[in-house]
Amino acid sequence: MQKPGPCPKCGSSFTEGFIVDETYGAHGVSNWVEGQPVKSFWSGIKLPREKVPVRTFRCNRCGFLESYATD
């Protein structure tokens, strides 16, 4: 996937980055999962095997975030 066009809020350009998921001493990249969350006693929610990493772009001027989950 290419960088998105101009920011829909202010017309400025974007910089690519990611949103950090933090847990007990670990860091990871956010993932997209299809469907509704299902509670799990042991881990908070049950996760299917298929997850898609999320790419996020931040507007250089206004800070608007635009995220994509593509394979």
PQR file of N, CA, C, O and H, with PARSE charges and radii, in Angstrom:
ATOM      1  N   MET A   1       0.832  -1.188   0.000 -0.4000 1.5000
ATOM      2  CA  MET A   1       0.000   0.000   0.000 -0.0000 2.0000
ATOM      3  C   MET A   1       0.868   1.239   0.000  0.5500 1.7000
ATOM      4  O   MET A   1       1.891   1.293   0.682 -0.5500 1.4000
ATOM      5  N   GLN A   2       0.461   2.223  -0.756 -0.4000 1.5000
ATOM      6  CA  GLN A   2       1.188   3.478  -0.813 -0.0000 2.0000
ATOM      7  C   GLN A   2       0.723   4.412   0.290  0.5500 1.7000
ATOM      8  O   GLN A   2      -0.301   4.175   0.931 -0.5500 1.4000
ATOM      9  H   GLN A   2      -0.370   2.180  -1.310  0.4000 1.0000
ATOM     10  N   LYS A   3       1.480   5.468   0.501 -0.4000 1.5000
ATOM     11  CA  LYS A   3       1.116   6.507   1.448 -0.0000 2.0000
ATOM     12  C   LYS A   3      -0.200   7.155   1.002  0.5500 1.7000
ATOM     13  O   LYS A   3      -0.408   7.361  -0.194 -0.5500 1.4000
ATOM     14  H   LYS A   3       2.312   5.660  -0.020  0.4000 1.0000
ATOM     15  N   PRO A   4      -1.096   7.479   1.957 -0.5600 1.5000
ATOM     16  CA  PRO A   4      -2.349   8.135   1.560  0.2800 2.0000
ATOM     17  C   PRO A   4      -2.089   9.536   1.004  0.5500 1.7000
ATOM     18  O   PRO A   4      -1.025  10.118   1.218 -0.5500 1.4000
ATOM     19  N   GLY A   5      -3.076  10.060   0.291 -0.4000 1.5000
ATOM     20  CA  GLY A   5      -2.974  11.403  -0.275 -0.0000 2.0000
ATOM     21  C   GLY A   5      -2.986  12.454   0.825  0.5500 1.7000
ATOM     22  O   GLY A   5      -2.645  12.149   1.968 -0.5500 1.4000
ATOM     23  H   GLY A   5      -3.940   9.588   0.117  0.4000 1.0000
ATOM     24  N   PRO A   6      -3.363  13.662   0.511 -0.5600 1.5000
ATOM     25  CA  PRO A   6      -3.374  14.723   1.519  0.2800 2.0000
ATOM     26  C   PRO A   6      -4.396  14.466   2.629  0.5500 1.7000
ATOM     27  O   PRO A   6      -5.390  13.767   2.427 -0.5500 1.4000
ATOM     28  N   CYS A   7      -4.139  15.032   3.782 -0.4000 1.5000
ATOM     29  CA  CYS A   7      -5.023  14.900   4.947 -0.0000 2.0000
ATOM     30  C   CYS A   7      -6.412  15.439   4.608  0.5500 1.7000
ATOM     31  O   CYS A   7      -6.524  16.547   4.085 -0.5500 1.4000
ATOM     32  H   CYS A   7      -3.332  15.599   3.946  0.4000 1.0000
ATOM     33  N   PRO A   8      -7.475  14.676   4.897 -0.5600 1.5000
ATOM     34  CA  PRO A   8      -8.825  15.160   4.603  0.2800 2.0000
ATOM     35  C   PRO A   8      -9.263  16.292   5.528  0.5500 1.7000
ATOM     36  O   PRO A   8     -10.252  16.965   5.239 -0.5500 1.4000
ATOM     37  N   LYS A   9      -8.560  16.516   6.620 -0.4000 1.5000
ATOM     38  CA  LYS A   9      -8.919  17.583   7.569 -0.0000 2.0000
ATOM     39  C   LYS A   9      -8.266  18.916   7.222  0.5500 1.7000
ATOM     40  O   LYS A   9      -8.914  19.962   7.268 -0.5500 1.4000
ATOM     41  H   LYS A   9      -7.756  15.970   6.855  0.4000 1.0000
ATOM     42  N   CYS A  10      -6.945  18.874   6.865 -0.4000 1.5000
ATOM     43  CA  CYS A  10      -6.245  20.149   6.656 -0.0000 2.0000
ATOM     44  C   CYS A  10      -5.443  20.220   5.361  0.5500 1.7000
ATOM     45  O   CYS A  10      -4.919  21.282   5.025 -0.5500 1.4000
ATOM     46  H   CYS A  10      -6.419  18.025   6.827  0.4000 1.0000
ATOM     47  N   GLY A  11      -5.336  19.099   4.620 -0.4000 1.5000
ATOM     48  CA  GLY A  11      -4.639  19.104   3.338 -0.0000 2.0000
ATOM     49  C   GLY A  11      -3.140  18.885   3.413  0.5500 1.7000
ATOM     50  O   GLY A  11      -2.479  18.884   2.375 -0.5500 1.4000
ATOM     51  H   GLY A  11      -5.762  18.237   4.893  0.4000 1.0000
ATOM     52  N   SER A  12      -2.577  18.699   4.601 -0.4000 1.5000
ATOM     53  CA  SER A  12      -1.138  18.491   4.752 -0.0000 2.0000
ATOM     54  C   SER A  12      -0.765  17.042   4.428  0.5500 1.7000
ATOM     55  O   SER A  12      -1.639  16.231   4.121 -0.5500 1.4000
ATOM     56  H   SER A  12      -3.114  18.700   5.444  0.4000 1.0000
ATOM     57  N   SER A  13       0.520  16.719   4.494 -0.4000 1.5000
ATOM     58  CA  SER A  13       0.986  15.365   4.187 -0.0000 2.0000
ATOM     59  C   SER A  13       1.040  14.486   5.437  0.5500 1.7000
ATOM     60  O   SER A  13       0.969  14.980   6.562 -0.5500 1.4000
ATOM     61  H   SER A  13       1.230  17.378   4.744  0.4000 1.0000
ATOM     62  N   PHE A  14       1.168  13.178   5.218 -0.4000 1.5000
ATOM     63  CA  PHE A  14       1.197  12.187   6.297 -0.0000 2.0000
ATOM     64  C   PHE A  14       2.589  11.609   6.480  0.5500 1.7000
ATOM     65  O   PHE A  14       3.399  11.602   5.553 -0.5500 1.4000
ATOM     66  H   PHE A  14       1.226  12.778   4.304  0.4000 1.0000
ATOM     67  N   THR A  15       2.856  11.124   7.686 -0.4000 1.5000
ATOM     68  CA  THR A  15       4.052  10.359   8.002 -0.0000 2.0000
ATOM     69  C   THR A  15       3.605   9.011   8.528  0.5500 1.7000
ATOM     70  O   THR A  15       2.721   8.934   9.381 -0.5500 1.4000
ATOM     71  H   THR A  15       2.198  11.130   8.439  0.4000 1.0000
ATOM     72  N   GLU A  16       4.225   7.923   8.013 -0.4000 1.5000
ATOM     73  CA  GLU A  16       3.835   6.590   8.450 -0.0000 2.0000
ATOM     74  C   GLU A  16       4.422   6.257   9.815  0.5500 1.7000
ATOM     75  O   GLU A  16       5.541   6.658  10.135 -0.5500 1.4000
ATOM     76  H   GLU A  16       4.943   7.986   7.320  0.4000 1.0000
ATOM     77  N   GLY A  17       3.654   5.518  10.619 -0.4000 1.5000
ATOM     78  CA  GLY A  17       4.098   5.053  11.926 -0.0000 2.0000
ATOM     79  C   GLY A  17       3.245   3.882  12.343  0.5500 1.7000
ATOM     80  O   GLY A  17       2.686   3.191  11.492 -0.5500 1.4000
ATOM     81  H   GLY A  17       2.745   5.192  10.360  0.4000 1.0000
ATOM     82  N   PHE A  18       3.130   3.642  13.639 -0.4000 1.5000
ATOM     83  CA  PHE A  18       2.300   2.559  14.141 -0.0000 2.0000
ATOM     84  C   PHE A  18       1.840   2.881  15.546  0.5500 1.7000
ATOM     85  O   PHE A  18       2.428   3.719  16.230 -0.5500 1.4000
ATOM     86  H   PHE A  18       3.584   4.204  14.331  0.4000 1.0000
ATOM     87  N   ILE A  19       0.776   2.204  15.974 -0.4000 1.5000
ATOM     88  CA  ILE A  19       0.243   2.366  17.321 -0.0000 2.0000
ATOM     89  C   ILE A  19       0.760   1.197  18.148  0.5500 1.7000
ATOM     90  O   ILE A  19       0.592   0.040  17.763 -0.5500 1.4000
ATOM     91  H   ILE A  19       0.298   1.524  15.418  0.4000 1.0000
ATOM     92  N   VAL A  20       1.385   1.490  19.275 -0.4000 1.5000
ATOM     93  CA  VAL A  20       2.001   0.470  20.109 -0.0000 2.0000
ATOM     94  C   VAL A  20       0.980  -0.154  21.053  0.5500 1.7000
ATOM     95  O   VAL A  20       0.231   0.552  21.728 -0.5500 1.4000
ATOM     96  H   VAL A  20       1.522   2.430  19.588  0.4000 1.0000
ATOM     97  N   ASP A  21       0.957  -1.484  21.092 -0.4000 1.5000
ATOM     98  CA  ASP A  21       0.207  -2.218  22.106 -0.0000 2.0000
ATOM     99  C   ASP A  21       1.204  -2.601  23.190  0.5500 1.7000
ATOM    100  O   ASP A  21       2.200  -3.269  22.913 -0.5500 1.4000
ATOM    101  H   ASP A  21       1.565  -2.058  20.543  0.4000 1.0000
ATOM    102  N   GLU A  22       0.942  -2.185  24.408 -0.4000 1.5000
ATOM    103  CA  GLU A  22       1.852  -2.488  25.504 -0.0000 2.0000
ATOM    104  C   GLU A  22       1.201  -3.422  26.504  0.5500 1.7000
ATOM    105  O   GLU A  22       0.022  -3.281  26.829 -0.5500 1.4000
ATOM    106  H   GLU A  22       0.133  -1.642  24.633  0.4000 1.0000
ATOM    107  N   THR A  23       1.977  -4.373  26.986 -0.4000 1.5000
ATOM    108  CA  THR A  23       1.514  -5.303  28.006 -0.0000 2.0000
ATOM    109  C   THR A  23       2.662  -5.510  28.988  0.5500 1.7000
ATOM    110  O   THR A  23       3.678  -4.822  28.886 -0.5500 1.4000
ATOM    111  H   THR A  23       2.934  -4.487  26.722  0.4000 1.0000
ATOM    112  N   TYR A  24       2.535  -6.393  29.890 -0.4000 1.5000
ATOM    113  CA  TYR A  24       3.522  -6.601  30.943 -0.0000 2.0000
ATOM    114  C   TYR A  24       4.932  -6.792  30.392  0.5500 1.7000
ATOM    115  O   TYR A  24       5.352  -7.920  30.134 -0.5500 1.4000
ATOM    116  H   TYR A  24       1.709  -6.951  29.973  0.4000 1.0000
ATOM    117  N   GLY A  25       5.661  -5.695  30.212 -0.4000 1.5000
ATOM    118  CA  GLY A  25       7.045  -5.743  29.760 -0.0000 2.0000
ATOM    119  C   GLY A  25       7.238  -6.041  28.285  0.5500 1.7000
ATOM    120  O   GLY A  25       8.372  -6.261  27.859 -0.5500 1.4000
ATOM    121  H   GLY A  25       5.319  -4.778  30.421  0.4000 1.0000
ATOM    122  N   ALA A  26       6.187  -6.058  27.496 -0.4000 1.5000
ATOM    123  CA  ALA A  26       6.310  -6.343  26.060 -0.0000 2.0000
ATOM    124  C   ALA A  26       5.657  -5.229  25.246  0.5500 1.7000
ATOM    125  O   ALA A  26       4.786  -4.511  25.736 -0.5500 1.4000
ATOM    126  H   ALA A  26       5.266  -5.879  27.843  0.4000 1.0000
ATOM    127  N   HIS A  27       6.090  -5.103  24.008 -0.4000 1.5000
ATOM    128  CA  HIS A  27       5.538  -4.124  23.083 -0.0000 2.0000
ATOM    129  C   HIS A  27       5.227  -4.819  21.773  0.5500 1.7000
ATOM    130  O   HIS A  27       5.938  -5.739  21.371 -0.5500 1.4000
ATOM    131  H   HIS A  27       6.798  -5.687  23.610  0.4000 1.0000
ATOM    132  N   GLY A  28       4.170  -4.386  21.107 -0.4000 1.5000
ATOM    133  CA  GLY A  28       3.796  -4.968  19.820 -0.0000 2.0000
ATOM    134  C   GLY A  28       3.049  -3.955  18.978  0.5500 1.7000
ATOM    135  O   GLY A  28       2.768  -2.843  19.425 -0.5500 1.4000
ATOM    136  H   GLY A  28       3.593  -3.638  21.434  0.4000 1.0000
ATOM    137  N   VAL A  29       2.732  -4.346  17.759 -0.4000 1.5000
ATOM    138  CA  VAL A  29       1.976  -3.507  16.837 -0.0000 2.0000
ATOM    139  C   VAL A  29       0.512  -3.930  16.902  0.5500 1.7000
ATOM    140  O   VAL A  29       0.212  -5.120  16.998 -0.5500 1.4000
ATOM    141  H   VAL A  29       2.960  -5.249  17.396  0.4000 1.0000
ATOM    142  N   SER A  30      -0.394  -2.963  16.851 -0.4000 1.5000
ATOM    143  CA  SER A  30      -1.827  -3.259  16.868 -0.0000 2.0000
ATOM    144  C   SER A  30      -2.203  -4.134  15.680  0.5500 1.7000
ATOM    145  O   SER A  30      -1.618  -4.023  14.603 -0.5500 1.4000
ATOM    146  H   SER A  30      -0.150  -1.996  16.773  0.4000 1.0000
ATOM    147  N   ASN A  31      -3.192  -5.010  15.889 -0.4000 1.5000
ATOM    148  CA  ASN A  31      -3.703  -5.893  14.837 -0.0000 2.0000
ATOM    149  C   ASN A  31      -5.208  -5.710  14.715  0.5500 1.7000
ATOM    150  O   ASN A  31      -5.891  -5.371  15.682 -0.5500 1.4000
ATOM    151  H   ASN A  31      -3.668  -5.100  16.764  0.4000 1.0000
ATOM    152  N   TRP A  32      -5.715  -5.946  13.493 -0.4000 1.5000
ATOM    153  CA  TRP A  32      -7.155  -5.930  13.244 -0.0000 2.0000
ATOM    154  C   TRP A  32      -7.638  -7.363  13.241  0.5500 1.7000
ATOM    155  O   TRP A  32      -6.989  -8.241  12.672 -0.5500 1.4000
ATOM    156  H   TRP A  32      -5.160  -6.222  12.708  0.4000 1.0000
ATOM    157  N   VAL A  33      -8.799  -7.609  13.888 -0.4000 1.5000
ATOM    158  CA  VAL A  33      -9.400  -8.938  13.946 -0.0000 2.0000
ATOM    159  C   VAL A  33     -10.859  -8.806  13.534  0.5500 1.7000
ATOM    160  O   VAL A  33     -11.571  -7.927  14.021 -0.5500 1.4000
ATOM    161  H   VAL A  33      -9.325  -6.896  14.350  0.4000 1.0000
ATOM    162  N   GLU A  34     -11.302  -9.679  12.637 -0.4000 1.5000
ATOM    163  CA  GLU A  34     -12.686  -9.639  12.162 -0.0000 2.0000
ATOM    164  C   GLU A  34     -13.653 -10.091  13.249  0.5500 1.7000
ATOM    165  O   GLU A  34     -13.334 -10.982  14.036 -0.5500 1.4000
ATOM    166  H   GLU A  34     -10.724 -10.393  12.241  0.4000 1.0000
ATOM    167  N   GLY A  35     -14.837  -9.477  13.295 -0.4000 1.5000
ATOM    168  CA  GLY A  35     -15.900  -9.895  14.208 -0.0000 2.0000
ATOM    169  C   GLY A  35     -15.918  -9.121  15.515  0.5500 1.7000
ATOM    170  O   GLY A  35     -15.159  -8.170  15.705 -0.5500 1.4000
ATOM    171  H   GLY A  35     -15.097  -8.753  12.656  0.4000 1.0000
ATOM    172  N   GLN A  36     -16.791  -9.543  16.407 -0.4000 1.5000
ATOM    173  CA  GLN A  36     -16.954  -8.910  17.714 -0.0000 2.0000
ATOM    174  C   GLN A  36     -16.036  -9.579  18.742  0.5500 1.7000
ATOM    175  O   GLN A  36     -15.764 -10.774  18.626 -0.5500 1.4000
ATOM    176  H   GLN A  36     -17.408 -10.315  16.253  0.4000 1.0000
ATOM    177  N   PRO A  37     -15.555  -8.838  19.746 -0.5600 1.5000
ATOM    178  CA  PRO A  37     -14.729  -9.468  20.779  0.2800 2.0000
ATOM    179  C   PRO A  37     -15.547 -10.440  21.625  0.5500 1.7000
ATOM    180  O   PRO A  37     -16.704 -10.178  21.954 -0.5500 1.4000
ATOM    181  N   VAL A  38     -14.925 -11.562  21.969 -0.4000 1.5000
ATOM    182  CA  VAL A  38     -15.537 -12.583  22.816 -0.0000 2.0000
ATOM    183  C   VAL A  38     -14.697 -12.694  24.072  0.5500 1.7000
ATOM    184  O   VAL A  38     -13.492 -12.935  23.994 -0.5500 1.4000
ATOM    185  H   VAL A  38     -13.985 -11.774  21.702  0.4000 1.0000
ATOM    186  N   LYS A  39     -15.326 -12.518  25.245 -0.4000 1.5000
ATOM    187  CA  LYS A  39     -14.594 -12.534  26.510 -0.0000 2.0000
ATOM    188  C   LYS A  39     -13.968 -13.894  26.776  0.5500 1.7000
ATOM    189  O   LYS A  39     -14.524 -14.939  26.436 -0.5500 1.4000
ATOM    190  H   LYS A  39     -16.305 -12.322  25.309  0.4000 1.0000
ATOM    191  N   SER A  40     -12.782 -13.846  27.402 -0.4000 1.5000
ATOM    192  CA  SER A  40     -12.071 -15.051  27.816 -0.0000 2.0000
ATOM    193  C   SER A  40     -11.634 -14.858  29.272  0.5500 1.7000
ATOM    194  O   SER A  40     -11.118 -13.799  29.630 -0.5500 1.4000
ATOM    195  H   SER A  40     -12.331 -12.998  27.678  0.4000 1.0000
ATOM    196  N   PHE A  41     -11.836 -15.851  30.086 -0.4000 1.5000
ATOM    197  CA  PHE A  41     -11.473 -15.748  31.503 -0.0000 2.0000
ATOM    198  C   PHE A  41      -9.967 -15.557  31.677  0.5500 1.7000
ATOM    199  O   PHE A  41      -9.540 -14.772  32.523 -0.5500 1.4000
ATOM    200  H   PHE A  41     -12.256 -16.711  29.795  0.4000 1.0000
ATOM    201  N   TRP A  42      -9.159 -16.266  30.885 -0.4000 1.5000
ATOM    202  CA  TRP A  42      -7.706 -16.260  31.073 -0.0000 2.0000
ATOM    203  C   TRP A  42      -6.991 -15.092  30.407  0.5500 1.7000
ATOM    204  O   TRP A  42      -6.044 -14.550  30.976 -0.5500 1.4000
ATOM    205  H   TRP A  42      -9.507 -16.904  30.197  0.4000 1.0000
ATOM    206  N   SER A  43      -7.420 -14.695  29.223 -0.4000 1.5000
ATOM    207  CA  SER A  43      -6.638 -13.689  28.488 -0.0000 2.0000
ATOM    208  C   SER A  43      -7.401 -12.411  28.145  0.5500 1.7000
ATOM    209  O   SER A  43      -6.907 -11.614  27.347 -0.5500 1.4000
ATOM    210  H   SER A  43      -8.190 -15.135  28.760  0.4000 1.0000
ATOM    211  N   GLY A  44      -8.564 -12.188  28.706 -0.4000 1.5000
ATOM    212  CA  GLY A  44      -9.321 -10.971  28.413 -0.0000 2.0000
ATOM    213  C   GLY A  44     -10.299 -11.158  27.271  0.5500 1.7000
ATOM    214  O   GLY A  44     -11.508 -11.020  27.458 -0.5500 1.4000
ATOM    215  H   GLY A  44      -8.966 -12.835  29.354  0.4000 1.0000
ATOM    216  N   ILE A  45      -9.779 -11.476  26.073 -0.4000 1.5000
ATOM    217  CA  ILE A  45     -10.629 -11.808  24.928 -0.0000 2.0000
ATOM    218  C   ILE A  45     -10.002 -12.962  24.149  0.5500 1.7000
ATOM    219  O   ILE A  45      -8.784 -13.140  24.152 -0.5500 1.4000
ATOM    220  H   ILE A  45      -8.797 -11.589  25.922  0.4000 1.0000
ATOM    221  N   LYS A  46     -10.853 -13.741  23.482 -0.4000 1.5000
ATOM    222  CA  LYS A  46     -10.384 -14.821  22.626 -0.0000 2.0000
ATOM    223  C   LYS A  46      -9.978 -14.231  21.283  0.5500 1.7000
ATOM    224  O   LYS A  46     -10.660 -13.353  20.755 -0.5500 1.4000
ATOM    225  H   LYS A  46     -11.842 -13.596  23.479  0.4000 1.0000
ATOM    226  N   LEU A  47      -8.879 -14.707  20.735 -0.4000 1.5000
ATOM    227  CA  LEU A  47      -8.409 -14.222  19.442 -0.0000 2.0000
ATOM    228  C   LEU A  47      -8.372 -15.350  18.427  0.5500 1.7000
ATOM    229  O   LEU A  47      -7.909 -16.450  18.729 -0.5500 1.4000
ATOM    230  H   LEU A  47      -8.325 -15.420  21.164  0.4000 1.0000
ATOM    231  N   PRO A  48      -8.865 -15.075  17.212 -0.5600 1.5000
ATOM    232  CA  PRO A  48      -8.742 -16.072  16.151  0.2800 2.0000
ATOM    233  C   PRO A  48      -7.297 -16.111  15.648  0.5500 1.7000
ATOM    234  O   PRO A  48      -6.494 -15.242  15.987 -0.5500 1.4000
ATOM    235  N   ARG A  49      -6.981 -17.094  14.862 -0.4000 1.5000
ATOM    236  CA  ARG A  49      -5.618 -17.211  14.332 -0.0000 2.0000
ATOM    237  C   ARG A  49      -5.295 -16.084  13.350  0.5500 1.7000
ATOM    238  O   ARG A  49      -4.155 -15.623  13.294 -0.5500 1.4000
ATOM    239  H   ARG A  49      -7.633 -17.800  14.587  0.4000 1.0000
ATOM    240  N   GLU A  50      -6.280 -15.641  12.581 -0.4000 1.5000
ATOM    241  CA  GLU A  50      -6.014 -14.641  11.549 -0.0000 2.0000
ATOM    242  C   GLU A  50      -6.100 -13.215  12.105  0.5500 1.7000
ATOM    243  O   GLU A  50      -7.157 -12.762  12.545 -0.5500 1.4000
ATOM    244  H   GLU A  50      -7.206 -16.015  12.627  0.4000 1.0000
ATOM    245  N   LYS A  51      -4.959 -12.526  12.072 -0.4000 1.5000
ATOM    246  CA  LYS A  51      -4.873 -11.133  12.502 -0.0000 2.0000
ATOM    247  C   LYS A  51      -4.137 -10.357  11.416  0.5500 1.7000
ATOM    248  O   LYS A  51      -3.257 -10.902  10.749 -0.5500 1.4000
ATOM    249  H   LYS A  51      -4.101 -12.894  11.715  0.4000 1.0000
ATOM    250  N   VAL A  52      -4.493  -9.092  11.235 -0.4000 1.5000
ATOM    251  CA  VAL A  52      -3.862  -8.257  10.215 -0.0000 2.0000
ATOM    252  C   VAL A  52      -3.211  -7.062  10.910  0.5500 1.7000
ATOM    253  O   VAL A  52      -3.896  -6.319  11.614 -0.5500 1.4000
ATOM    254  H   VAL A  52      -5.208  -8.649  11.776  0.4000 1.0000
ATOM    255  N   PRO A  53      -1.886  -6.857  10.725 -0.5600 1.5000
ATOM    256  CA  PRO A  53      -1.225  -5.703  11.329  0.2800 2.0000
ATOM    257  C   PRO A  53      -1.830  -4.388  10.823  0.5500 1.7000
ATOM    258  O   PRO A  53      -2.237  -4.287   9.666 -0.5500 1.4000
ATOM    259  N   VAL A  54      -1.881  -3.398  11.694 -0.4000 1.5000
ATOM    260  CA  VAL A  54      -2.455  -2.096  11.359 -0.0000 2.0000
ATOM    261  C   VAL A  54      -1.328  -1.099  11.084  0.5500 1.7000
ATOM    262  O   VAL A  54      -0.425  -0.922  11.901 -0.5500 1.4000
ATOM    263  H   VAL A  54      -1.550  -3.480  12.634  0.4000 1.0000
ATOM    264  N   ARG A  55      -1.399  -0.449   9.912 -0.4000 1.5000
ATOM    265  CA  ARG A  55      -0.465   0.630   9.570 -0.0000 2.0000
ATOM    266  C   ARG A  55      -1.196   1.940   9.820  0.5500 1.7000
ATOM    267  O   ARG A  55      -2.360   2.086   9.447 -0.5500 1.4000
ATOM    268  H   ARG A  55      -2.133  -0.592   9.248  0.4000 1.0000
ATOM    269  N   THR A  56      -0.527   2.877  10.441 -0.4000 1.5000
ATOM    270  CA  THR A  56      -1.161   4.150  10.779 -0.0000 2.0000
ATOM    271  C   THR A  56      -0.324   5.303  10.244  0.5500 1.7000
ATOM    272  O   THR A  56       0.905   5.285  10.319 -0.5500 1.4000
ATOM    273  H   THR A  56       0.418   2.759  10.743  0.4000 1.0000
ATOM    274  N   PHE A  57      -1.004   6.299   9.709 -0.4000 1.5000
ATOM    275  CA  PHE A  57      -0.358   7.502   9.203 -0.0000 2.0000
ATOM    276  C   PHE A  57      -0.849   8.691  10.016  0.5500 1.7000
ATOM    277  O   PHE A  57      -2.034   8.780  10.338 -0.5500 1.4000
ATOM    278  H   PHE A  57      -2.002   6.314   9.648  0.4000 1.0000
ATOM    279  N   ARG A  58       0.069   9.617  10.352 -0.4000 1.5000
ATOM    280  CA  ARG A  58      -0.263  10.807  11.149 -0.0000 2.0000
ATOM    281  C   ARG A  58      -0.027  12.053  10.308  0.5500 1.7000
ATOM    282  O   ARG A  58       1.021  12.203   9.682 -0.5500 1.4000
ATOM    283  H   ARG A  58       1.032   9.545  10.090  0.4000 1.0000
ATOM    284  N   CYS A  59      -1.016  12.947  10.301 -0.4000 1.5000
ATOM    285  CA  CYS A  59      -0.881  14.207   9.578 -0.0000 2.0000
ATOM    286  C   CYS A  59       0.210  15.053  10.237  0.5500 1.7000
ATOM    287  O   CYS A  59       0.240  15.200  11.459 -0.5500 1.4000
ATOM    288  H   CYS A  59      -1.868  12.825  10.810  0.4000 1.0000
ATOM    289  N   ASN A  60       1.094  15.602   9.421 -0.4000 1.5000
ATOM    290  CA  ASN A  60       2.197  16.420   9.934 -0.0000 2.0000
ATOM    291  C   ASN A  60       1.741  17.750  10.523  0.5500 1.7000
ATOM    292  O   ASN A  60       2.458  18.342  11.330 -0.5500 1.4000
ATOM    293  H   ASN A  60       1.069  15.483   8.429  0.4000 1.0000
ATOM    294  N   ARG A  61       0.573  18.225  10.137 -0.4000 1.5000
ATOM    295  CA  ARG A  61       0.096  19.523  10.625 -0.0000 2.0000
ATOM    296  C   ARG A  61      -0.904  19.393  11.772  0.5500 1.7000
ATOM    297  O   ARG A  61      -0.688  19.968  12.839 -0.5500 1.4000
ATOM    298  H   ARG A  61      -0.009  17.744   9.481  0.4000 1.0000
ATOM    299  N   CYS A  62      -2.009  18.638  11.570 -0.4000 1.5000
ATOM    300  CA  CYS A  62      -3.081  18.637  12.572 -0.0000 2.0000
ATOM    301  C   CYS A  62      -3.112  17.390  13.469  0.5500 1.7000
ATOM    302  O   CYS A  62      -3.850  17.356  14.454 -0.5500 1.4000
ATOM    303  H   CYS A  62      -2.184  18.171  10.703  0.4000 1.0000
ATOM    304  N   GLY A  63      -2.305  16.357  13.130 -0.4000 1.5000
ATOM    305  CA  GLY A  63      -2.240  15.175  13.959 -0.0000 2.0000
ATOM    306  C   GLY A  63      -3.307  14.126  13.673  0.5500 1.7000
ATOM    307  O   GLY A  63      -3.362  13.111  14.368 -0.5500 1.4000
ATOM    308  H   GLY A  63      -1.706  16.384  12.330  0.4000 1.0000
ATOM    309  N   PHE A  64      -4.150  14.338  12.679 -0.4000 1.5000
ATOM    310  CA  PHE A  64      -5.188  13.365  12.317 -0.0000 2.0000
ATOM    311  C   PHE A  64      -4.543  12.014  12.008  0.5500 1.7000
ATOM    312  O   PHE A  64      -3.535  11.955  11.304 -0.5500 1.4000
ATOM    313  H   PHE A  64      -4.106  15.163  12.115  0.4000 1.0000
ATOM    314  N   LEU A  65      -5.128  10.916  12.537 -0.4000 1.5000
ATOM    315  CA  LEU A  65      -4.610   9.581  12.275 -0.0000 2.0000
ATOM    316  C   LEU A  65      -5.497   8.848  11.281  0.5500 1.7000
ATOM    317  O   LEU A  65      -6.723   8.881  11.383 -0.5500 1.4000
ATOM    318  H   LEU A  65      -5.947  10.964  13.109  0.4000 1.0000
ATOM    319  N   GLU A  66      -4.857   8.178  10.306 -0.4000 1.5000
ATOM    320  CA  GLU A  66      -5.575   7.376   9.323 -0.0000 2.0000
ATOM    321  C   GLU A  66      -4.931   5.999   9.335  0.5500 1.7000
ATOM    322  O   GLU A  66      -3.734   5.870   9.078 -0.5500 1.4000
ATOM    323  H   GLU A  66      -3.861   8.152  10.222  0.4000 1.0000
ATOM    324  N   SER A  67      -5.726   4.960   9.634 -0.4000 1.5000
ATOM    325  CA  SER A  67      -5.182   3.610   9.794 -0.0000 2.0000
ATOM    326  C   SER A  67      -5.705   2.667   8.723  0.5500 1.7000
ATOM    327  O   SER A  67      -6.831   2.805   8.244 -0.5500 1.4000
ATOM    328  H   SER A  67      -6.698   5.065   9.842  0.4000 1.0000
ATOM    329  N   TYR A  68      -4.849   1.688   8.350 -0.4000 1.5000
ATOM    330  CA  TYR A  68      -5.190   0.694   7.355 -0.0000 2.0000
ATOM    331  C   TYR A  68      -4.766  -0.679   7.847  0.5500 1.7000
ATOM    332  O   TYR A  68      -3.708  -0.823   8.461 -0.5500 1.4000
ATOM    333  H   TYR A  68      -3.935   1.576   8.739  0.4000 1.0000
ATOM    334  N   ALA A  69      -5.587  -1.690   7.579 -0.4000 1.5000
ATOM    335  CA  ALA A  69      -5.258  -3.072   7.891 -0.0000 2.0000
ATOM    336  C   ALA A  69      -5.301  -3.849   6.588  0.5500 1.7000
ATOM    337  O   ALA A  69      -6.354  -4.347   6.190 -0.5500 1.4000
ATOM    338  H   ALA A  69      -6.446  -1.573   7.081  0.4000 1.0000
ATOM    339  N   THR A  70      -4.157  -3.951   5.922 -0.4000 1.5000
ATOM    340  CA  THR A  70      -4.070  -4.654   4.651 -0.0000 2.0000
ATOM    341  C   THR A  70      -3.064  -5.779   4.763  0.5500 1.7000
ATOM    342  O   THR A  70      -2.069  -5.671   5.479 -0.5500 1.4000
ATOM    343  H   THR A  70      -3.301  -3.546   6.246  0.4000 1.0000
ATOM    344  N   ASP A  71      -3.330  -6.856   4.051 -0.4000 1.5000
ATOM    345  CA  ASP A  71      -2.414  -7.997   4.053 -0.0000 2.0000
ATOM    346  C   ASP A  71      -1.126  -7.667   3.329  0.5500 1.7000
ATOM    347  O   ASP A  71      -0.238  -8.514   3.233 -0.5500 1.4000
ATOM    348  H   ASP A  71      -4.138  -6.944   3.469  0.4000 1.0000
TER
END
